[in-house]
Amino acid sequence: MKVAVIGTGNMGAGFARLLSEAKHEVAIGARDPGKAAVLAADIGSSVEGGGVAAAVKLADIVILALPFGAAGEAITAAGDLSGKIVVDISNPITPDFKGLAIGHTTSAAEEVQKLAPGAIVVKAFNTIFAQLLAREARKAQTLQVFVAADDAGAKAKVSDLATSIGFEAVDAGPLSNARFLEPIGEMNIHFGYFLGRGPTTAPAWVRV
């Protein structure tokens, strides 16, 4: 599967490494193409790095590994996203990380869909810390990734992608359910950074 990872921060770098290890074709895109190229070279010769539009052009799936506030600029830079599957991993957190800037009647994922109306937006990975992307960090158990989307085919492809990199994909319903997933992501931030558990915690939906 051809995947464009937009962003070179902890999440972007983590996704690019993990996807490359799983033998996916990976292109890294960034506002600063030089940073993307350096990261790609560090990961391996099979990974490409450059501008956002170039990374997106041939990708099957685009992962926005960016804070919610940076999504608009990245979508503009991406150019034509018609028919592309765009994965929003963000939580629309406040500057102090203690709350959500939007919610209840909309979500980061739905706002991304408004910014890219021709794309097929999928919500996923917003409850996974960057520290848990590497396989060696989660050897003890398989972590769940909640996947929400209105398009069944796109949801299936992102679920398959999550499974291929060692996660358990959980169908989380339509894209509007991101309104509920994002508060779970915020609660996980509280557990990780304000309640002493550290950034190696993740929520799971348990069936008994």
C-alpha positions in Angstrom: 0.0 0.0 0.0 1.3 3.5 -0.9 1.1 5.8 2.1 1.9 9.5 2.4 2.8 10.6 5.9 2.4 14.4 6.3 4.6 15.7 9.1 8.1 15.1 10.5 7.4 15.3 14.2 7.3 12.4 16.6 4.1 11.0 15.2 5.1 11.5 11.6 8.5 10.0 12.1 7.0 7.1 14.1 4.5 6.3 11.4 7.0 6.5 8.6 9.4 4.1 10.3 6.7 1.7 11.2 5.1 1.6 7.8 8.4 1.2 6.1 9.3 -1.8 8.4 5.9 -3.3 7.3 7.0 -3.0 3.7 4.5 -0.3 2.7 5.6 2.3 0.1 6.1 5.5 2.1 6.5 9.1 1.1 7.0 11.8 3.7 5.7 15.2 3.0 6.3 18.4 5.0 6.1 22.2 4.8 9.9 22.1 4.8 10.8 19.5 2.1 14.3 19.4 3.3 13.3 18.0 6.7 11.2 15.4 5.0 14.1 14.4 2.8 16.5 14.1 5.8 14.0 11.9 7.7 13.4 9.7 4.7 17.1 9.2 4.2 17.5 8.3 7.9 14.8 5.6 7.6 16.0 4.0 4.4 16.4 4.2 0.7 12.9 2.9 0.0 11.3 6.0 1.7 10.8 9.2 -0.2 10.7 12.7 1.3 9.8 16.1 -0.1 6.9 18.5 -0.3 3.4 17.8 0.7 1.9 17.7 -2.8 4.5 15.4 -4.1 4.0 12.9 -1.2 0.2 12.9 -1.7 0.1 12.6 -5.4 0.6 8.9 -5.8 -0.6 7.8 -2.3 -3.5 5.5 -1.6 -3.8 6.7 2.0 -2.7 10.1 3.4 -1.9 10.2 7.1 -2.1 13.7 8.6 0.4 13.3 11.4 0.0 16.9 12.5 -1.7 18.9 15.2 -5.2 19.9 14.4 -4.3 23.5 13.9 -1.8 22.6 11.1 -4.3 20.6 9.1 -5.7 23.5 7.0 -2.3 24.6 5.8 -1.3 21.0 4.9 -4.6 20.4 3.0 -4.0 23.5 1.0 -0.5 22.4 0.2 -1.6 18.9 -0.8 -3.6 20.2 -3.8 -6.2 17.9 -5.3 -7.3 15.3 -2.7 -10.3 14.1 -4.6 -10.9 10.4 -3.8 -8.0 10.2 -1.5 -8.3 8.5 1.9 -7.2 11.0 4.5 -6.5 9.8 8.0 -7.0 12.4 10.8 -5.1 11.3 13.9 -5.4 14.6 15.8 -7.1 15.7 19.0 -8.2 19.4 18.9 -6.5 20.1 22.3 -6.1 23.5 24.0 -2.7 25.0 24.4 -2.3 23.7 27.9 -3.2 20.1 26.7 -6.0 20.0 29.4 -9.1 20.3 27.2 -10.6 20.3 23.8 -11.0 23.4 21.7 -14.0 22.0 19.8 -16.4 19.2 20.4 -20.0 18.0 21.1 -21.4 19.3 17.8 -18.4 18.7 15.6 -14.9 17.2 15.7 -11.4 17.7 14.3 -12.2 14.9 11.8 -15.4 16.5 10.6 -13.6 19.9 10.3 -10.9 18.2 8.2 -13.6 16.8 6.0 -15.0 20.3 5.5 -11.5 21.5 4.5 -11.1 18.7 2.0 -14.6 17.9 0.8 -13.4 15.7 -2.1 -11.4 13.5 0.2 -12.6 10.5 2.2 -11.7 11.3 5.8 -11.2 8.6 8.4 -10.6 9.1 12.1 -8.0 6.7 13.6 -4.9 6.5 15.8 -5.9 9.5 18.0 -5.6 7.5 21.2 -2.0 6.2 20.5 1.0 8.1 21.8 4.0 8.5 19.6 6.0 6.4 22.1 3.7 3.4 21.4 4.1 3.4 17.6 7.2 1.3 17.5 6.5 -2.4 17.7 9.0 -3.1 20.4 7.2 -0.6 22.7 4.0 -2.8 22.6 5.3 -6.3 22.7 3.3 -7.1 25.8 -0.1 -6.7 24.2 -1.9 -5.6 21.0 -3.3 -2.1 21.3 -6.6 -1.1 19.8 -7.0 1.6 17.2 -10.6 3.0 16.8 -11.5 3.6 13.2 -14.5 5.9 12.3 -15.6 6.8 8.8 -18.7 7.2 6.7 -17.2 5.2 3.8 -17.1 1.4 4.4 -14.3 0.8 1.9 -12.1 3.5 3.3 -12.7 2.3 6.8 -11.7 -1.3 5.7 -8.5 -0.1 4.1 -7.4 2.0 7.1 -8.3 -1.0 9.4 -6.2 -3.3 7.2 -3.3 -0.8 7.4 -3.6 -0.7 11.2 -3.6 -4.5 11.4 -0.5 -4.6 9.1 1.5 -2.6 11.6 0.5 -4.6 14.6 -2.7 -2.9 16.0 -6.2 -4.3 16.5 -8.6 -2.2 14.4 -11.9 -1.6 16.1 -14.9 -0.3 14.0 -16.0 2.9 15.7 -18.9 3.7 13.5 -19.4 6.9 11.3 -17.1 9.9 11.1 -19.4 11.8 13.5 -18.3 9.4 16.3 -15.0 11.3 16.2 -16.9 13.6 18.6 -16.6 10.8 21.2 -13.2 9.4 20.2 -11.5 12.8 20.6 -12.5 13.2 24.2 -11.2 9.7 24.8 -7.9 10.8 23.3 -7.9 13.8 25.6 -8.6 11.6 28.6 -5.6 9.5 27.5 -3.5 12.6 27.5 -4.6 13.3 31.1 -3.7 9.7 32.1 -0.4 10.0 30.4 0.8 13.4 31.4 -1.3 14.7 34.3 -2.2 11.6 36.2 1.2 9.9 36.4 0.9 7.0 34.0 3.3 8.3 31.4 2.9 8.2 27.6 2.8 4.4 27.3 -0.9 4.1 28.2 -3.7 3.5 25.7 -7.5 2.9 26.0 -9.1 -0.4 25.1 -12.8 -1.4 24.6 -13.1 -4.7 26.5 -15.7 -7.3 25.8 -16.6 -9.6 28.7 
